[in-house]
Amino acid sequence: MGHPTHDTRTFREALSRLGAAVNIVTTDGPCGRHGLTASAVCSVSDTPPTVLVCVNRQSSAHDCLTGNRVLCINILAGRHEPLSNRFGTRGMEVASKFEGTDWKTLDTGSPALADAVANIDCAIVDVKTVGTHSVLFCEVRAIELSPQPESLIYFDRHYHRLASRLQPASEGTTA
């Protein structure tokens, strides 16, 4: 079977229509502290609890993530849009990305955003190379949940905020 003939632009346009949760993926260890904004995060299995994170190999965070072999997926709420943009800024000094925000650590020592919707702290157990990216398979070591679920979603190249049906939508929330 041959390769599809779709060009990169069409592929990217199609994928922009796949809404995805916005996360900040962080790491700390012998290779240093780093983080990036990522929407390519997905559950793999609940036995054992495993998730995957896709990271461009050209990302400045890539080598720290794969070298430290640990990470924390910090699931963002609508209020975190500026933080998402900060961690998505190329060329910005790493320490500046973490400044002015409350961080804690869970089991792995990776930075966990104190007011995240959820923190999923993981050990990287396998790495596969696919095209321009590494797919990091991560076993969950610790989870913390916020009592107020909310989500920051990236869809059609824009941020959108989703509130739980259990809580009233706050001002400025779009669904």
Backbone as CSV, one residue per row, in Angstrom:
resi,resn,N_x,N_y,N_z,CA_x,CA_y,CA_z,C_x,C_y,C_z
1,MET,0.840,-1.165,0.000,0.000,0.000,0.000,0.893,1.238,0.000
2,GLY,0.649,2.187,-0.903,1.461,3.400,-1.019,1.095,4.436,0.023
3,HIS,1.898,5.485,0.079,1.641,6.587,0.999,0.527,7.471,0.440
4,PRO,-0.292,8.068,1.330,-1.349,8.966,0.863,-0.746,10.183,0.166
5,THR,-1.517,10.797,-0.693,-1.020,11.927,-1.478,-1.421,13.272,-0.877
6,HIS,-1.940,13.300,0.334,-2.343,14.563,0.950,-1.121,15.386,1.313
7,ASP,-1.193,16.687,1.042,-0.063,17.536,1.387,-0.118,17.917,2.868
8,THR,0.994,18.432,3.364,1.123,18.792,4.774,0.095,19.840,5.184
9,ARG,-0.154,20.821,4.326,-1.113,21.886,4.659,-2.515,21.324,4.862
10,THR,-2.946,20.440,3.991,-4.271,19.828,4.117,-4.349,18.970,5.373
11,PHE,-3.286,18.230,5.648,-3.235,17.401,6.852,-3.363,18.276,8.098
12,ARG,-2.587,19.364,8.158,-2.647,20.261,9.319,-4.031,20.903,9.454
13,GLU,-4.641,21.269,8.345,-5.991,21.868,8.390,-6.994,20.863,8.943
14,ALA,-6.911,19.642,8.500,-7.820,18.609,9.010,-7.631,18.409,10.506
15,LEU,-6.386,18.359,10.955,-6.109,18.137,12.376,-6.473,19.334,13.238
16,SER,-6.532,20.538,12.651,-6.952,21.712,13.427,-8.421,21.582,13.834
17,ARG,-9.128,20.705,13.173,-10.545,20.482,13.470,-10.764,19.368,14.490
18,LEU,-9.671,18.823,14.994,-9.724,17.823,16.051,-9.425,18.535,17.360
19,GLY,-10.473,18.882,18.094,-10.285,19.588,19.358,-9.459,18.754,20.320
20,ALA,-8.581,19.428,21.077,-7.709,18.707,21.999,-7.500,19.519,23.271
21,ALA,-7.396,18.812,24.378,-7.091,19.452,25.658,-5.688,20.042,25.588
22,VAL,-5.512,21.174,26.281,-4.215,21.843,26.325,-3.544,21.495,27.652
23,ASN,-2.286,21.100,27.569,-1.513,20.658,28.725,-0.152,21.325,28.728
24,ILE,0.419,21.469,29.898,1.830,21.817,30.004,2.521,20.563,30.525
25,VAL,3.479,20.089,29.758,4.235,18.891,30.126,5.579,19.369,30.663
26,THR,5.888,18.968,31.896,7.101,19.430,32.568,7.982,18.253,32.958
27,THR,9.251,18.543,33.189,10.203,17.535,33.639,11.277,18.197,34.483
28,ASP,11.913,17.414,35.334,13.073,17.874,36.084,13.894,16.650,36.459
29,GLY,15.194,16.809,36.450,16.084,15.696,36.777,17.485,16.013,36.336
30,PRO,18.308,14.983,36.119,19.720,15.182,35.772,19.932,16.009,34.503
31,CYS,18.987,15.957,33.574,19.120,16.709,32.316,18.561,18.119,32.419
32,GLY,18.008,18.473,33.576,17.510,19.827,33.776,16.001,19.919,33.831
33,ARG,15.544,21.117,34.171,14.114,21.433,34.275,13.654,22.030,32.946
34,HIS,12.501,21.574,32.474,11.992,22.088,31.202,10.492,21.874,31.153
35,GLY,9.876,22.462,30.141,8.444,22.278,29.942,8.008,22.803,28.591
36,LEU,6.865,22.325,28.130,6.302,22.768,26.867,4.789,22.605,26.895
37,THR,4.128,23.344,26.029,2.688,23.189,25.844,2.459,22.063,24.853
38,ALA,1.511,21.176,25.171,1.250,20.027,24.302,-0.239,19.706,24.270
39,SER,-0.728,19.404,23.098,-2.102,18.902,22.970,-2.108,17.440,22.533
40,ALA,-0.959,16.915,22.129,-0.857,15.521,21.687,-0.588,14.621,22.890
41,VAL,-1.614,14.487,23.729,-1.568,13.672,24.938,-2.790,12.771,24.889
42,CYS,-2.617,11.490,25.206,-3.720,10.543,25.049,-3.571,9.387,26.038
43,SER,-4.697,8.887,26.521,-4.626,7.695,27.366,-4.320,6.483,26.486
44,VAL,-3.604,5.527,27.057,-3.259,4.294,26.355,-3.968,3.114,27.010
45,SER,-3.857,3.021,28.352,-4.414,1.887,29.083,-4.666,2.300,30.526
46,ASP,-5.639,1.638,31.168,-5.828,1.887,32.600,-5.201,0.780,33.449
47,THR,-4.671,-0.259,32.779,-4.016,-1.348,33.505,-2.747,-1.755,32.772
48,PRO,-1.562,-1.292,33.149,-1.339,-0.259,34.158,-1.703,1.109,33.585
49,PRO,-2.031,2.078,34.452,-2.361,3.416,33.950,-1.202,3.981,33.123
50,THR,-1.465,4.191,31.836,-0.434,4.626,30.893,-1.011,5.674,29.960
51,VAL,-0.208,6.704,29.687,-0.572,7.746,28.734,0.557,7.892,27.728
52,LEU,0.269,8.567,26.626,1.333,8.880,25.689,1.365,10.383,25.464
53,VAL,2.554,10.875,25.184,2.785,12.281,24.881,3.653,12.320,23.630
54,CYS,3.224,13.076,22.628,4.008,13.226,21.404,4.759,14.553,21.452
55,VAL,6.075,14.504,21.217,6.921,15.689,21.304,7.796,15.769,20.061
56,ASN,7.797,16.936,19.422,8.665,17.164,18.275,10.116,17.018,18.722
57,ARG,10.898,16.281,17.959,12.297,16.052,18.325,13.126,17.335,18.240
58,GLN,12.633,18.357,17.528,13.325,19.652,17.443,12.988,20.562,18.627
59,SER,12.017,20.173,19.456,11.635,20.974,20.619,12.802,21.088,21.592
60,SER,12.966,22.261,22.179,14.052,22.446,23.152,13.844,21.583,24.390
61,ALA,12.612,21.144,24.662,12.330,20.304,25.832,12.569,18.818,25.566
62,HIS,12.647,18.416,24.317,12.708,17.000,23.963,13.808,16.240,24.696
63,ASP,15.042,16.732,24.618,16.162,15.990,25.195,16.083,15.916,26.719
64,CYS,15.547,16.966,27.360,15.364,16.919,28.822,14.313,15.873,29.184
65,LEU,13.211,15.833,28.443,12.164,14.852,28.719,12.701,13.430,28.575
66,THR,13.349,13.155,27.452,13.830,11.787,27.226,15.008,11.450,28.116
67,GLY,15.818,12.435,28.470,16.955,12.192,29.351,16.543,11.979,30.801
68,ASN,15.578,12.768,31.285,15.125,12.639,32.673,14.245,11.410,32.881
69,ARG,13.573,10.968,31.817,12.686,9.793,31.857,11.499,9.961,32.810
70,VAL,11.170,11.207,33.157,9.988,11.499,33.975,9.331,12.759,33.429
71,LEU,8.019,12.880,33.682,7.300,14.084,33.279,6.013,14.202,34.073
72,CYS,5.470,15.402,34.072,4.159,15.644,34.664,3.292,16.326,33.617
73,ILE,2.126,15.757,33.375,1.136,16.351,32.477,0.234,17.210,33.351
74,ASN,0.258,18.509,33.099,-0.542,19.459,33.846,-1.702,19.882,32.951
75,ILE,-2.899,19.384,33.237,-4.074,19.662,32.418,-4.584,21.057,32.778
76,LEU,-4.760,21.904,31.765,-5.051,23.310,31.982,-6.535,23.648,31.961
77,ALA,-6.881,24.686,32.720,-8.216,25.288,32.738,-8.173,26.547,31.874
78,GLY,-9.332,27.120,31.613,-9.410,28.327,30.793,-8.527,29.455,31.288
79,ARG,-8.414,29.611,32.592,-7.606,30.689,33.169,-6.116,30.542,32.852
80,HIS,-5.703,29.391,32.358,-4.291,29.130,32.082,-3.861,29.476,30.667
81,GLU,-4.724,30.091,29.877,-4.366,30.417,28.494,-3.049,31.195,28.396
82,PRO,-2.821,32.242,29.217,-1.526,32.946,29.126,-0.336,32.037,29.467
83,LEU,-0.505,31.132,30.406,0.562,30.199,30.767,0.847,29.239,29.609
84,SER,-0.210,28.790,28.945,-0.044,27.930,27.774,0.775,28.645,26.706
85,ASN,0.445,29.906,26.465,1.197,30.681,25.469,2.653,30.847,25.874
86,ARG,2.899,31.079,27.163,4.273,31.255,27.644,5.086,29.980,27.404
87,PHE,4.526,28.816,27.757,5.259,27.563,27.576,5.352,27.149,26.107
88,GLY,4.539,27.760,25.265,4.596,27.484,23.837,5.500,28.432,23.073
89,THR,6.098,29.415,23.767,6.960,30.399,23.123,8.347,29.821,22.873
90,ARG,8.749,29.800,21.622,10.082,29.297,21.258,11.139,30.342,21.597
91,GLY,12.277,29.869,22.044,13.404,30.751,22.311,13.350,31.452,23.657
92,MET,12.279,31.285,24.404,12.166,31.914,25.718,13.008,31.137,26.727
93,GLU,13.694,31.840,27.606,14.507,31.196,28.630,13.621,30.289,29.486
94,VAL,14.086,29.069,29.739,13.296,28.069,30.459,12.863,28.574,31.835
95,ALA,13.776,29.152,32.588,13.438,29.627,33.939,12.304,30.648,33.896
96,SER,12.264,31.481,32.865,11.209,32.497,32.734,9.832,31.876,32.554
97,LYS,9.785,30.709,31.933,8.494,30.050,31.725,7.862,29.651,33.058
98,PHE,8.683,29.292,34.034,8.194,28.821,35.327,7.941,29.954,36.328
99,GLU,8.492,31.149,36.079,8.405,32.260,37.028,6.972,32.754,37.210
100,GLY,6.677,33.183,38.445,5.403,33.811,38.737,4.227,32.847,38.815
101,THR,4.492,31.561,38.870,3.457,30.534,38.926,3.811,29.577,40.058
102,ASP,2.787,29.102,40.776,3.028,28.170,41.880,3.177,26.748,41.363
103,TRP,4.305,26.129,41.719,4.612,24.759,41.325,4.860,23.931,42.575
104,LYS,4.586,22.663,42.487,4.889,21.708,43.555,5.469,20.478,42.868
105,THR,5.773,19.434,43.614,6.212,18.182,43.004,5.386,17.044,43.585
106,LEU,5.247,15.997,42.783,4.584,14.768,43.221,5.667,13.693,43.319
107,ASP,5.422,12.490,42.854,6.371,11.383,43.026,7.674,11.513,42.231
108,THR,7.608,12.005,40.993,8.798,11.978,40.133,9.713,13.180,40.297
109,GLY,9.242,14.230,40.949,10.028,15.450,41.073,9.832,16.423,39.930
110,SER,9.011,16.060,38.945,8.693,16.980,37.853,7.784,18.083,38.380
111,PRO,7.919,19.310,37.864,7.058,20.389,38.327,5.581,20.097,38.031
112,ALA,4.754,20.254,39.071,3.305,20.063,38.954,2.647,21.410,39.230
113,LEU,1.869,21.902,38.296,1.179,23.181,38.429,0.193,23.100,39.585
114,ALA,0.353,23.975,40.570,-0.422,23.896,41.808,-1.927,24.004,41.578
115,ASP,-2.368,24.805,40.603,-3.810,24.974,40.403,-4.307,24.356,39.093
116,ALA,-3.623,23.317,38.637,-4.051,22.616,37.410,-5.375,21.898,37.643
117,VAL,-6.087,21.624,36.576,-7.305,20.820,36.642,-6.945,19.421,37.126
118,ALA,-5.806,18.925,36.652,-5.268,17.637,37.098,-3.779,17.618,36.809
119,ASN,-3.046,16.899,37.648,-1.629,16.634,37.426,-1.495,15.123,37.284
120,ILE,-0.840,14.698,36.207,-0.587,13.274,35.997,0.925,13.111,35.936
121,ASP,1.498,12.594,37.009,2.938,12.465,37.188,3.362,11.079,36.699
122,CYS,4.371,11.026,35.837,4.671,9.773,35.132,6.168,9.490,35.016
123,ALA,6.464,8.210,34.826,7.785,7.746,34.419,7.686,7.308,32.964
124,ILE,8.631,7.746,32.150,8.652,7.360,30.733,9.220,5.942,30.643
125,VAL,8.418,5.018,30.105,8.835,3.623,30.047,9.233,3.161,28.643
126,ASP,8.877,3.960,27.622,9.249,3.594,26.262,9.175,4.844,25.390
127,VAL,10.007,4.898,24.366,10.029,6.014,23.423,10.089,5.429,22.023
128,LYS,9.183,5.860,21.159,9.171,5.433,19.759,9.322,6.668,18.877
129,THR,10.098,6.558,17.822,10.257,7.649,16.874,9.286,7.438,15.723
130,VAL,8.489,8.472,15.437,7.554,8.443,14.313,7.671,9.778,13.589
131,GLY,8.197,9.753,12.381,8.360,10.992,11.621,9.209,11.992,12.381
132,THR,8.667,13.197,12.579,9.395,14.281,13.240,9.290,14.235,14.759
133,HIS,8.522,13.291,15.295,8.213,13.275,16.724,8.696,12.013,17.441
134,SER,8.810,12.159,18.755,8.980,11.011,19.639,7.658,10.804,20.353
135,VAL,7.235,9.553,20.437,6.045,9.199,21.198,6.541,8.628,22.518
136,LEU,6.216,9.330,23.601,6.657,8.939,24.930,5.537,8.157,25.601
137,PHE,5.802,6.906,25.950,4.827,6.090,26.671,5.158,6.214,28.155
138,CYS,4.174,6.611,28.938,4.420,7.031,30.311,3.498,6.306,31.286
139,GLU,4.096,5.607,32.261,3.305,4.967,33.310,3.055,5.974,34.421
140,VAL,1.816,6.040,34.852,1.401,7.013,35.853,1.909,6.591,37.224
141,ARG,2.521,7.543,37.936,3.028,7.314,39.286,2.177,8.017,40.339
142,ALA,1.556,9.145,39.971,0.712,9.892,40.916,-0.257,10.760,40.134
143,ILE,-1.428,11.000,40.733,-2.447,11.867,40.135,-3.009,12.762,41.222
144,GLU,-3.199,14.030,40.887,-3.944,14.949,41.743,-5.012,15.602,40.896
145,LEU,-6.218,15.718,41.448,-7.363,16.289,40.739,-7.861,17.536,41.438
146,SER,-8.247,18.525,40.654,-8.903,19.716,41.186,-10.360,19.367,41.463
147,PRO,-10.959,19.951,42.494,-12.372,19.668,42.759,-13.304,20.320,41.734
148,GLN,-12.800,21.244,40.934,-13.628,21.965,39.961,-13.158,21.666,38.543
149,PRO,-13.736,20.659,37.891,-13.288,20.347,36.532,-13.643,21.447,35.538
150,GLU,-12.707,21.722,34.687,-12.832,22.707,33.623,-11.774,22.315,32.607
151,SER,-11.847,22.824,31.394,-10.833,22.447,30.420,-10.544,23.580,29.457
152,LEU,-9.275,23.687,29.086,-8.849,24.575,28.018,-8.636,23.682,26.798
153,ILE,-9.371,23.986,25.740,-9.347,23.178,24.520,-8.775,24.019,23.387
154,TYR,-8.010,23.394,22.504,-7.525,24.067,21.303,-8.249,23.451,20.118
155,PHE,-9.009,24.288,19.408,-9.817,23.824,18.274,-9.846,24.920,17.218
156,ASP,-9.625,24.572,15.978,-9.659,25.502,14.851,-8.693,26.667,15.072
157,ARG,-7.537,26.337,15.633,-6.440,27.280,15.890,-6.791,28.383,16.891
158,HIS,-7.739,28.087,17.777,-8.131,29.032,18.834,-8.384,28.271,20.125
159,TYR,-8.197,28.975,21.247,-8.522,28.419,22.556,-10.026,28.514,22.803
160,HIS,-10.543,27.516,23.511,-11.944,27.487,23.941,-11.962,26.946,25.359
161,ARG,-12.873,27.454,26.155,-12.994,27.007,27.547,-14.248,26.166,27.696
162,LEU,-14.100,25.057,28.383,-15.241,24.196,28.673,-15.394,24.081,30.177
163,ALA,-16.627,24.255,30.638,-16.925,24.095,32.060,-17.691,22.792,32.249
164,SER,-17.583,22.232,33.426,-18.341,21.037,33.757,-19.811,21.382,33.838
165,ARG,-20.666,20.448,33.528,-22.105,20.658,33.680,-22.481,20.829,35.143
166,LEU,-21.583,20.425,36.036,-21.849,20.497,37.466,-21.590,21.872,38.049
167,GLN,-20.956,22.751,37.286,-20.686,24.089,37.788,-21.215,25.110,36.799
168,PRO,-21.661,26.277,37.288,-22.136,27.301,36.364,-20.981,27.840,35.543
169,ALA,-21.256,28.171,34.279,-20.227,28.735,33.406,-19.848,30.111,33.941
170,SER,-18.532,30.382,33.981,-18.077,31.685,34.449,-18.155,32.684,33.304
171,GLU,-18.100,33.962,33.661,-18.160,35.003,32.661,-17.016,34.845,31.677
172,GLY,-17.301,35.045,30.402,-16.267,34.946,29.392,-15.991,33.530,28.916
173,THR,-16.711,32.558,29.446,-16.498,31.173,29.063,-17.201,30.904,27.729
174,THR,-16.520,30.225,26.841,-17.136,29.813,25.590,-17.151,28.307,25.535
175,ALA,-18.165,27.773,24.954,-18.245,26.311,24.862,-18.511,25.912,23.438
